[in-house]
Amino acid sequence: MSEPAASAPAHVPPPAGTTPGTALDALVALMQILRSPTGCPWDREQTLDTLLPFVLEEAHEVVEAAERRDLEELKGEIGDLVFEGVFLSQLCAETGDFTITDALNDVRAKLVRRHPHVFAPDAGTADVTTPDAVKDRWDAIKVVERAEKGRQRSSRIDGVPEGLPALLRAARISAKAAKVGFDWTSPGQVLEKIDEETAEVREALAGGDPAHVAEEIGDLLFAVANLARKLDHDPEALLRAANRKFAARFRAMEARLADAGTPVGSDAASLDVMEAAWQAGKPR
């Protein structure tokens, strides 16, 4: 009878930190254990590519917790997002590219460079007294930094990540175009554009070409994102709020119909019945 395989030795987890620095050190040390030959098989097999979906997921969960003002949940989600940064940095440390220390020092140096009105005030920064002025100076410094690194962009709308949610990216690239004057002068003009795009969707539907319909719907969504931007709203946040409102009202409708003995999905819950229950739940 063969001997059972020996289990991996137990690791002692680093103690929790008592300051931001020691807490980060403990998380980095924990990640190193997880990636070690006697650590976690799942953690050891991860790559930069496999981690990217988790980075996006954790970022969205931070946003969701913050919007709900669930501070206990937000605390945990911030920790999860920081952990993803530590995980990515550990992979790069193993290949000799950079460490978490390098990444933190890089962002520290960048923040100092891009806040001359705070760390090196002089006559050239005397007018940087409003959030808009800070943003303009920040963008100007970024242009200089890119040129120094040989990364000058070919277009004024470059630099907005492709991975952003589409509505948010529409607002961001439009905002960059607006900086050179390519923009509607008022929200009313954007509303006119929305009317125009809505009419074009109707025409496409009448034409019966699905690809044309899809293109026109995309144009309509782009115009709506710009209306939000012109009114100083984040279109992504507005749509998330609308989603939450719809979900809450739909659940209330389900509960109302279930109490009435006509649950959603049953033959008795016709569209007219559901619509009546929906309208009954809307605020007066």
Short mmCIF file of the C-alpha atoms (twelve columns), coordinates in Angstrom:
data_MODEL
# 
_entry.id   MODEL 
# 
loop_
_atom_site.group_PDB 
_atom_site.id 
_atom_site.type_symbol 
_atom_site.label_atom_id 
_atom_site.label_alt_id 
_atom_site.label_comp_id 
_atom_site.label_asym_id 
_atom_site.label_seq_id 
_atom_site.Cartn_x 
_atom_site.Cartn_y 
_atom_site.Cartn_z 
_atom_site.pdbx_PDB_model_num 
ATOM 1   C CA . MET A 1   0.000   0.000  0.000   1 
ATOM 2   C CA . SER A 2   1.529   3.313  -1.094  1 
ATOM 3   C CA . GLU A 3   2.055   6.162  1.294   1 
ATOM 4   C CA . PRO A 4   -0.320  9.137  0.891   1 
ATOM 5   C CA . ALA A 5   1.221   12.137 -0.807  1 
ATOM 6   C CA . ALA A 6   2.641   14.650 1.603   1 
ATOM 7   C CA . SER A 7   0.633   17.838 1.853   1 
ATOM 8   C CA . ALA A 8   2.239   21.195 1.192   1 
ATOM 9   C CA . PRO A 9   3.686   22.871 4.279   1 
ATOM 10  C CA . ALA A 10  1.407   25.370 5.991   1 
ATOM 11  C CA . HIS A 11  2.415   28.996 5.585   1 
ATOM 12  C CA . VAL A 12  2.088   31.569 8.313   1 
ATOM 13  C CA . PRO A 13  0.145   34.550 6.949   1 
ATOM 14  C CA . PRO A 14  1.751   37.940 7.514   1 
ATOM 15  C CA . PRO A 15  0.165   39.845 10.396  1 
ATOM 16  C CA . ALA A 16  -2.254  42.652 9.636   1 
ATOM 17  C CA . GLY A 17  -0.687  46.074 9.327   1 
ATOM 18  C CA . THR A 18  -1.303  48.965 11.659  1 
ATOM 19  C CA . THR A 19  -0.432  51.708 9.147   1 
ATOM 20  C CA . PRO A 20  -1.062  52.047 5.387   1 
ATOM 21  C CA . GLY A 21  2.557   51.085 4.716   1 
ATOM 22  C CA . THR A 22  2.650   47.992 6.904   1 
ATOM 23  C CA . ALA A 23  -0.780  46.907 5.668   1 
ATOM 24  C CA . LEU A 24  0.424   47.120 2.054   1 
ATOM 25  C CA . ASP A 25  3.643   45.267 2.971   1 
ATOM 26  C CA . ALA A 26  1.548   42.469 4.511   1 
ATOM 27  C CA . LEU A 27  -0.615  42.206 1.392   1 
ATOM 28  C CA . VAL A 28  2.458   42.060 -0.859  1 
ATOM 29  C CA . ALA A 29  4.026   39.367 1.332   1 
ATOM 30  C CA . LEU A 30  0.763   37.402 1.284   1 
ATOM 31  C CA . MET A 31  0.665   37.587 -2.509  1 
ATOM 32  C CA . GLN A 32  4.231   36.301 -2.711  1 
ATOM 33  C CA . ILE A 33  3.236   33.290 -0.600  1 
ATOM 34  C CA . LEU A 34  0.210   32.583 -2.778  1 
ATOM 35  C CA . ARG A 35  2.381   32.667 -5.917  1 
ATOM 36  C CA . SER A 36  5.146   30.515 -4.400  1 
ATOM 37  C CA . PRO A 37  5.699   26.876 -5.469  1 
ATOM 38  C CA . THR A 38  3.961   25.723 -2.288  1 
ATOM 39  C CA . GLY A 39  1.251   28.377 -2.461  1 
ATOM 40  C CA . CYS A 40  -2.088  28.319 -4.281  1 
ATOM 41  C CA . PRO A 41  -2.370  26.419 -7.606  1 
ATOM 42  C CA . TRP A 42  -4.998  28.852 -8.900  1 
ATOM 43  C CA . ASP A 43  -2.960  31.956 -8.059  1 
ATOM 44  C CA . ARG A 44  0.175   30.419 -9.589  1 
ATOM 45  C CA . GLU A 45  -1.476  29.841 -12.967 1 
ATOM 46  C CA . GLN A 46  -2.785  33.413 -13.404 1 
ATOM 47  C CA . THR A 47  -1.368  35.750 -16.049 1 
ATOM 48  C CA . LEU A 48  -1.795  39.414 -16.883 1 
ATOM 49  C CA . ASP A 49  -4.498  38.483 -19.391 1 
ATOM 50  C CA . THR A 50  -6.472  36.235 -17.039 1 
ATOM 51  C CA . LEU A 51  -6.480  38.903 -14.311 1 
ATOM 52  C CA . LEU A 52  -7.891  41.709 -16.458 1 
ATOM 53  C CA . PRO A 53  -11.558 40.660 -16.138 1 
ATOM 54  C CA . PHE A 54  -11.158 40.603 -12.345 1 
ATOM 55  C CA . VAL A 55  -9.658  44.109 -12.369 1 
ATOM 56  C CA . LEU A 56  -12.667 45.421 -14.289 1 
ATOM 57  C CA . GLU A 57  -15.104 43.525 -12.072 1 
ATOM 58  C CA . GLU A 58  -13.563 44.858 -8.863  1 
ATOM 59  C CA . ALA A 59  -13.517 48.424 -10.204 1 
ATOM 60  C CA . HIS A 60  -17.233 48.187 -11.027 1 
ATOM 61  C CA . GLU A 61  -17.964 46.783 -7.563  1 
ATOM 62  C CA . VAL A 62  -16.183 49.748 -5.985  1 
ATOM 63  C CA . VAL A 63  -18.371 52.101 -8.012  1 
ATOM 64  C CA . GLU A 64  -21.537 50.201 -7.120  1 
ATOM 65  C CA . ALA A 65  -20.780 50.223 -3.390  1 
ATOM 66  C CA . ALA A 66  -19.926 53.932 -3.472  1 
ATOM 67  C CA . GLU A 67  -23.134 54.806 -5.317  1 
ATOM 68  C CA . ARG A 68  -25.168 52.888 -2.747  1 
ATOM 69  C CA . ARG A 69  -23.221 54.649 0.024   1 
ATOM 70  C CA . ASP A 70  -22.641 51.199 1.541   1 
ATOM 71  C CA . LEU A 71  -19.434 52.153 3.314   1 
ATOM 72  C CA . GLU A 72  -18.817 48.749 4.890   1 
ATOM 73  C CA . GLU A 73  -19.092 47.147 1.455   1 
ATOM 74  C CA . LEU A 74  -16.974 49.926 -0.060  1 
ATOM 75  C CA . LYS A 75  -14.182 49.229 2.407   1 
ATOM 76  C CA . GLY A 76  -14.002 45.615 1.286   1 
ATOM 77  C CA . GLU A 77  -14.257 46.448 -2.417  1 
ATOM 78  C CA . ILE A 78  -11.428 48.993 -2.179  1 
ATOM 79  C CA . GLY A 79  -9.311  46.279 -0.588  1 
ATOM 80  C CA . ASP A 80  -10.178 43.882 -3.413  1 
ATOM 81  C CA . LEU A 81  -9.227  46.470 -6.046  1 
ATOM 82  C CA . VAL A 82  -5.902  47.234 -4.342  1 
ATOM 83  C CA . PHE A 83  -5.239  43.495 -4.196  1 
ATOM 84  C CA . GLU A 84  -5.650  43.250 -7.980  1 
ATOM 85  C CA . GLY A 85  -2.957  45.919 -8.345  1 
ATOM 86  C CA . VAL A 86  -0.682  43.975 -6.000  1 
ATOM 87  C CA . PHE A 87  -1.370  40.780 -7.968  1 
ATOM 88  C CA . LEU A 88  -0.517  42.407 -11.315 1 
ATOM 89  C CA . SER A 89  2.639   43.937 -9.842  1 
ATOM 90  C CA . GLN A 90  3.735   40.564 -8.432  1 
ATOM 91  C CA . LEU A 91  3.486   38.984 -11.892 1 
ATOM 92  C CA . CYS A 92  5.637   41.777 -13.315 1 
ATOM 93  C CA . ALA A 93  8.127   41.472 -10.445 1 
ATOM 94  C CA . GLU A 94  8.545   37.779 -11.232 1 
ATOM 95  C CA . THR A 95  9.492   38.612 -14.827 1 
ATOM 96  C CA . GLY A 96  11.891  41.335 -13.685 1 
ATOM 97  C CA . ASP A 97  9.917   44.199 -15.227 1 
ATOM 98  C CA . PHE A 98  8.895   46.229 -12.164 1 
ATOM 99  C CA . THR A 99  7.730   45.853 -8.568  1 
ATOM 100 C CA . ILE A 100 4.825   47.280 -6.598  1 
ATOM 101 C CA . THR A 101 7.332   49.740 -5.103  1 
ATOM 102 C CA . ASP A 102 8.206   50.949 -8.601  1 
ATOM 103 C CA . ALA A 103 4.516   51.376 -9.433  1 
ATOM 104 C CA . LEU A 104 3.807   53.334 -6.246  1 
ATOM 105 C CA . ASN A 105 6.847   55.552 -6.687  1 
ATOM 106 C CA . ASP A 106 5.829   56.176 -10.276 1 
ATOM 107 C CA . VAL A 107 2.366   57.422 -9.346  1 
ATOM 108 C CA . ARG A 108 3.816   59.495 -6.494  1 
ATOM 109 C CA . ALA A 109 6.257   61.225 -8.852  1 
ATOM 110 C CA . LYS A 110 3.490   61.785 -11.409 1 
ATOM 111 C CA . LEU A 111 1.213   63.420 -8.845  1 
ATOM 112 C CA . VAL A 112 4.008   65.755 -7.751  1 
ATOM 113 C CA . ARG A 113 4.783   66.694 -11.390 1 
ATOM 114 C CA . ARG A 114 1.161   67.346 -12.238 1 
ATOM 115 C CA . HIS A 115 0.482   69.493 -9.159  1 
ATOM 116 C CA . PRO A 116 3.049   72.278 -9.534  1 
ATOM 117 C CA . HIS A 117 0.542   74.719 -8.025  1 
ATOM 118 C CA . VAL A 118 0.815   72.683 -4.809  1 
ATOM 119 C CA . PHE A 119 4.418   71.505 -4.707  1 
ATOM 120 C CA . ALA A 120 6.256   74.183 -6.721  1 
ATOM 121 C CA . PRO A 121 4.068   77.290 -6.862  1 
ATOM 122 C CA . ASP A 122 5.410   80.258 -8.778  1 
ATOM 123 C CA . ALA A 123 4.134   83.035 -11.015 1 
ATOM 124 C CA . GLY A 124 3.285   80.478 -13.705 1 
ATOM 125 C CA . THR A 125 0.801   78.719 -11.450 1 
ATOM 126 C CA . ALA A 126 -0.830  81.792 -9.909  1 
ATOM 127 C CA . ASP A 127 -3.958  81.363 -12.034 1 
ATOM 128 C CA . VAL A 128 -4.452  77.699 -11.084 1 
ATOM 129 C CA . THR A 129 -7.138  78.381 -8.499  1 
ATOM 130 C CA . THR A 130 -10.171 76.454 -9.790  1 
ATOM 131 C CA . PRO A 131 -10.847 72.782 -10.570 1 
ATOM 132 C CA . ASP A 132 -11.124 73.588 -14.301 1 
ATOM 133 C CA . ALA A 133 -7.777  75.390 -14.257 1 
ATOM 134 C CA . VAL A 134 -6.200  72.420 -12.502 1 
ATOM 135 C CA . LYS A 135 -7.593  70.068 -15.163 1 
ATOM 136 C CA . ASP A 136 -6.285  72.261 -17.990 1 
ATOM 137 C CA . ARG A 137 -2.820  72.398 -16.414 1 
ATOM 138 C CA . TRP A 138 -2.905  68.631 -15.836 1 
ATOM 139 C CA . ASP A 139 -3.711  68.001 -19.507 1 
ATOM 140 C CA . ALA A 140 -0.954  70.382 -20.656 1 
ATOM 141 C CA . ILE A 141 1.613   68.626 -18.470 1 
ATOM 142 C CA . LYS A 142 0.522   65.252 -19.862 1 
ATOM 143 C CA . VAL A 143 1.188   66.503 -23.413 1 
ATOM 144 C CA . VAL A 144 4.718   67.542 -22.417 1 
ATOM 145 C CA . GLU A 145 5.353   64.210 -20.671 1 
ATOM 146 C CA . ARG A 146 4.245   62.227 -23.706 1 
ATOM 147 C CA . ALA A 147 6.462   64.275 -25.994 1 
ATOM 148 C CA . GLU A 148 9.457   63.729 -23.722 1 
ATOM 149 C CA . LYS A 149 8.845   59.971 -23.830 1 
ATOM 150 C CA . GLY A 150 8.380   59.969 -27.599 1 
ATOM 151 C CA . ARG A 151 4.724   59.071 -27.217 1 
ATOM 152 C CA . GLN A 152 3.169   62.108 -28.866 1 
ATOM 153 C CA . ARG A 153 -0.345  61.205 -29.937 1 
ATOM 154 C CA . SER A 154 -1.527  61.755 -33.475 1 
ATOM 155 C CA . SER A 155 -5.040  62.865 -32.531 1 
ATOM 156 C CA . ARG A 156 -6.533  65.175 -29.921 1 
ATOM 157 C CA . ILE A 157 -8.962  62.431 -28.926 1 
ATOM 158 C CA . ASP A 158 -6.283  59.792 -28.310 1 
ATOM 159 C CA . GLY A 159 -5.728  58.580 -24.776 1 
ATOM 160 C CA . VAL A 160 -9.257  57.546 -23.830 1 
ATOM 161 C CA . PRO A 161 -9.048  53.821 -22.992 1 
ATOM 162 C CA . GLU A 162 -10.913 51.460 -25.303 1 
ATOM 163 C CA . GLY A 163 -11.870 49.406 -22.266 1 
ATOM 164 C CA . LEU A 164 -14.041 52.124 -20.740 1 
ATOM 165 C CA . PRO A 165 -17.800 51.518 -20.719 1 
ATOM 166 C CA . ALA A 166 -19.052 52.712 -24.094 1 
ATOM 167 C CA . LEU A 167 -21.303 55.533 -22.865 1 
ATOM 168 C CA . LEU A 168 -18.539 56.927 -20.679 1 
ATOM 169 C CA . ARG A 169 -16.003 56.685 -23.523 1 
ATOM 170 C CA . ALA A 170 -18.422 58.520 -25.833 1 
ATOM 171 C CA . ALA A 171 -18.555 61.385 -23.349 1 
ATOM 172 C CA . ARG A 172 -14.776 61.401 -22.833 1 
ATOM 173 C CA . ILE A 173 -13.791 61.481 -26.509 1 
ATOM 174 C CA . SER A 174 -16.443 64.139 -27.170 1 
ATOM 175 C CA . ALA A 175 -15.062 66.215 -24.300 1 
ATOM 176 C CA . LYS A 176 -11.601 66.043 -25.869 1 
ATOM 177 C CA . ALA A 177 -13.047 67.169 -29.208 1 
ATOM 178 C CA . ALA A 178 -14.855 69.990 -27.404 1 
ATOM 179 C CA . LYS A 179 -11.539 71.337 -26.111 1 
ATOM 180 C CA . VAL A 180 -10.665 72.404 -29.665 1 
ATOM 181 C CA . GLY A 181 -14.138 73.869 -30.263 1 
ATOM 182 C CA . PHE A 182 -15.724 70.880 -32.003 1 
ATOM 183 C CA . ASP A 183 -18.907 70.792 -29.963 1 
ATOM 184 C CA . TRP A 184 -22.521 71.883 -29.769 1 
ATOM 185 C CA . THR A 185 -22.952 75.288 -28.215 1 
ATOM 186 C CA . SER A 186 -25.892 74.313 -26.009 1 
ATOM 187 C CA . PRO A 187 -27.799 71.288 -24.686 1 
ATOM 188 C CA . GLY A 188 -30.712 72.369 -26.890 1 
ATOM 189 C CA . GLN A 189 -28.621 71.729 -29.991 1 
ATOM 190 C CA . VAL A 190 -27.837 68.238 -28.712 1 
ATOM 191 C CA . LEU A 191 -31.556 67.614 -28.221 1 
ATOM 192 C CA . GLU A 192 -32.080 68.586 -31.852 1 
ATOM 193 C CA . LYS A 193 -29.388 66.084 -32.807 1 
ATOM 194 C CA . ILE A 194 -31.158 63.413 -30.757 1 
ATOM 195 C CA . ASP A 195 -34.391 64.172 -32.626 1 
ATOM 196 C CA . GLU A 196 -32.494 63.862 -35.904 1 
ATOM 197 C CA . GLU A 197 -30.925 60.537 -34.905 1 
ATOM 198 C CA . THR A 198 -34.305 59.218 -33.689 1 
ATOM 199 C CA . ALA A 199 -35.810 60.021 -37.086 1 
ATOM 200 C CA . GLU A 200 -32.941 58.186 -38.763 1 
ATOM 201 C CA . VAL A 201 -33.590 55.123 -36.609 1 
ATOM 202 C CA . ARG A 202 -37.220 55.181 -37.792 1 
ATOM 203 C CA . GLU A 203 -36.095 55.438 -41.417 1 
ATOM 204 C CA . ALA A 204 -33.685 52.543 -40.944 1 
ATOM 205 C CA . LEU A 205 -36.421 50.415 -39.391 1 
ATOM 206 C CA . ALA A 206 -38.643 51.162 -42.377 1 
ATOM 207 C CA . GLY A 207 -35.799 50.137 -44.695 1 
ATOM 208 C CA . GLY A 208 -35.504 46.747 -43.006 1 
ATOM 209 C CA . ASP A 209 -31.683 46.573 -42.993 1 
ATOM 210 C CA . PRO A 210 -30.635 45.266 -39.520 1 
ATOM 211 C CA . ALA A 211 -27.052 46.515 -39.894 1 
ATOM 212 C CA . HIS A 212 -28.276 50.020 -40.749 1 
ATOM 213 C CA . VAL A 213 -30.687 49.952 -37.809 1 
ATOM 214 C CA . ALA A 214 -27.858 48.964 -35.460 1 
ATOM 215 C CA . GLU A 215 -25.638 51.756 -36.766 1 
ATOM 216 C CA . GLU A 216 -28.349 54.377 -36.304 1 
ATOM 217 C CA . ILE A 217 -29.114 53.185 -32.758 1 
ATOM 218 C CA . GLY A 218 -25.412 53.576 -31.999 1 
ATOM 219 C CA . ASP A 219 -25.499 57.141 -33.309 1 
ATOM 220 C CA . LEU A 220 -28.544 57.851 -31.142 1 
ATOM 221 C CA . LEU A 221 -26.795 56.517 -28.029 1 
ATOM 222 C CA . PHE A 222 -23.725 58.621 -28.845 1 
ATOM 223 C CA . ALA A 223 -25.889 61.740 -29.066 1 
ATOM 224 C CA . VAL A 224 -27.599 60.942 -25.758 1 
ATOM 225 C CA . ALA A 225 -24.208 60.481 -24.078 1 
ATOM 226 C CA . ASN A 226 -23.281 63.939 -25.315 1 
ATOM 227 C CA . LEU A 227 -26.449 65.467 -23.902 1 
ATOM 228 C CA . ALA A 228 -25.434 64.111 -20.485 1 
ATOM 229 C CA . ARG A 229 -21.919 65.526 -20.927 1 
ATOM 230 C CA . LYS A 230 -23.210 68.969 -21.915 1 
ATOM 231 C CA . LEU A 231 -25.283 68.982 -18.729 1 
ATOM 232 C CA . ASP A 232 -22.241 67.913 -16.631 1 
ATOM 233 C CA . HIS A 233 -23.502 64.396 -15.965 1 
ATOM 234 C CA . ASP A 234 -21.687 61.081 -16.314 1 
ATOM 235 C CA . PRO A 235 -23.880 59.138 -18.784 1 
ATOM 236 C CA . GLU A 236 -22.712 55.831 -17.342 1 
ATOM 237 C CA . ALA A 237 -23.837 56.858 -13.854 1 
ATOM 238 C CA . LEU A 238 -27.184 58.058 -15.203 1 
ATOM 239 C CA . LEU A 239 -27.807 54.737 -16.922 1 
ATOM 240 C CA . ARG A 240 -26.798 52.779 -13.819 1 
ATOM 241 C CA . ALA A 241 -29.316 54.831 -11.825 1 
ATOM 242 C CA . ALA A 242 -31.998 54.176 -14.456 1 
ATOM 243 C CA . ASN A 243 -31.204 50.454 -14.329 1 
ATOM 244 C CA . ARG A 244 -31.590 50.428 -10.543 1 
ATOM 245 C CA . LYS A 245 -34.896 52.315 -10.793 1 
ATOM 246 C CA . PHE A 246 -36.254 49.907 -13.396 1 
ATOM 247 C CA . ALA A 247 -35.159 46.860 -11.383 1 
ATOM 248 C CA . ALA A 248 -36.770 48.185 -8.197  1 
ATOM 249 C CA . ARG A 249 -40.030 48.973 -9.957  1 
ATOM 250 C CA . PHE A 250 -40.067 45.621 -11.758 1 
ATOM 251 C CA . ARG A 251 -39.581 43.750 -8.488  1 
ATOM 252 C CA . ALA A 252 -42.362 45.812 -6.913  1 
ATOM 253 C CA . MET A 253 -44.628 44.930 -9.846  1 
ATOM 254 C CA . GLU A 254 -43.786 41.234 -9.419  1 
ATOM 255 C CA . ALA A 255 -44.625 41.412 -5.716  1 
ATOM 256 C CA . ARG A 256 -47.885 43.258 -6.371  1 
ATOM 257 C CA . LEU A 257 -49.034 40.697 -8.941  1 
ATOM 258 C CA . ALA A 258 -47.940 37.764 -6.781  1 
ATOM 259 C CA . ASP A 259 -50.033 39.144 -3.912  1 
ATOM 260 C CA . ALA A 260 -52.983 39.442 -6.306  1 
ATOM 261 C CA . GLY A 261 -52.650 35.803 -7.386  1 
ATOM 262 C CA . THR A 262 -51.472 36.653 -10.914 1 
ATOM 263 C CA . PRO A 263 -47.718 36.073 -10.764 1 
ATOM 264 C CA . VAL A 264 -45.523 37.327 -13.590 1 
ATOM 265 C CA . GLY A 265 -45.098 34.592 -16.163 1 
ATOM 266 C CA . SER A 266 -48.558 33.138 -15.653 1 
ATOM 267 C CA . ASP A 267 -51.272 33.270 -18.310 1 
ATOM 268 C CA . ALA A 268 -53.215 35.708 -16.142 1 
ATOM 269 C CA . ALA A 269 -50.362 38.211 -16.118 1 
ATOM 270 C CA . SER A 270 -50.960 39.694 -19.544 1 
ATOM 271 C CA . LEU A 271 -49.081 42.761 -20.737 1 
ATOM 272 C CA . ASP A 272 -52.070 44.944 -19.838 1 
ATOM 273 C CA . VAL A 273 -52.175 43.493 -16.329 1 
ATOM 274 C CA . MET A 274 -48.442 43.985 -15.855 1 
ATOM 275 C CA . GLU A 275 -48.629 47.535 -17.201 1 
ATOM 276 C CA . ALA A 276 -51.436 48.383 -14.779 1 
ATOM 277 C CA . ALA A 277 -49.403 47.004 -11.856 1 
ATOM 278 C CA . TRP A 278 -46.347 48.903 -13.109 1 
ATOM 279 C CA . GLN A 279 -48.256 52.178 -13.284 1 
ATOM 280 C CA . ALA A 280 -49.771 51.575 -9.830  1 
ATOM 281 C CA . GLY A 281 -46.267 51.411 -8.372  1 
ATOM 282 C CA . LYS A 282 -44.966 54.616 -9.946  1 
ATOM 283 C CA . PRO A 283 -44.637 57.586 -7.596  1 
ATOM 284 C CA . ARG A 284 -47.421 60.131 -7.908  1 
# 
